[in-house]
Amino acid sequence: MQSDNVYRLILASASPARRALLTGAGIDAEIIVSGVDESVVEAEDAYTLSLALARMKARTVAAELPADPGALVLGCDSVLAFEGEIFGKPADAREAAQRWMAMRGKSGVLHTGHHLTGLVSGRQAEAVGTTVVHFADVTDAEIEAYVASGEPLQVAGAFTLDGRGGAFVERIEGDPGNVIGLSLPLLRTLLAEMDVPITALWRN
């Protein structure tokens, strides 16, 4: 592995939660928001959609950057699969409340697509992290208060694990970081596929 090279990670996402995960892991990622129109991407299932969106975000940002052999662009996107439906971010408060009415006391599968592109090498690696989420049987009043907080309107599936919504998730099966928006173990694996040790991205 080329551990002596100088690498920089560029996160093609506006998500403060993803940035916080990387920062906590010793990685100071640069943030460049892709600005892609997610509505133009269609897929038959949440797994495929999450990866397609992650790929589009990473490649869009990579195409706009000047050549740098040490630059790696990471795109991520999370989508919830629930009873045959695909749940991205809710359109409005009404939809968020309706989702929670349906999800409470049940479980869904959160898919987060990860796509990594080397700016100069052109090498790419991608995978989807999958985590089962078991929702608490929350009350109507709790749903109303949660939706009124605005938090569920900003995230896939209308819930968070690292915010107020964490109280409404009884348990998960899989990597918690994946639910928050980025799986660090999966990122390590993708970096290794490109011959980059994750330790090469740690801040000094």
Disulfide bonds with the S-S distance in Angstrom:
none
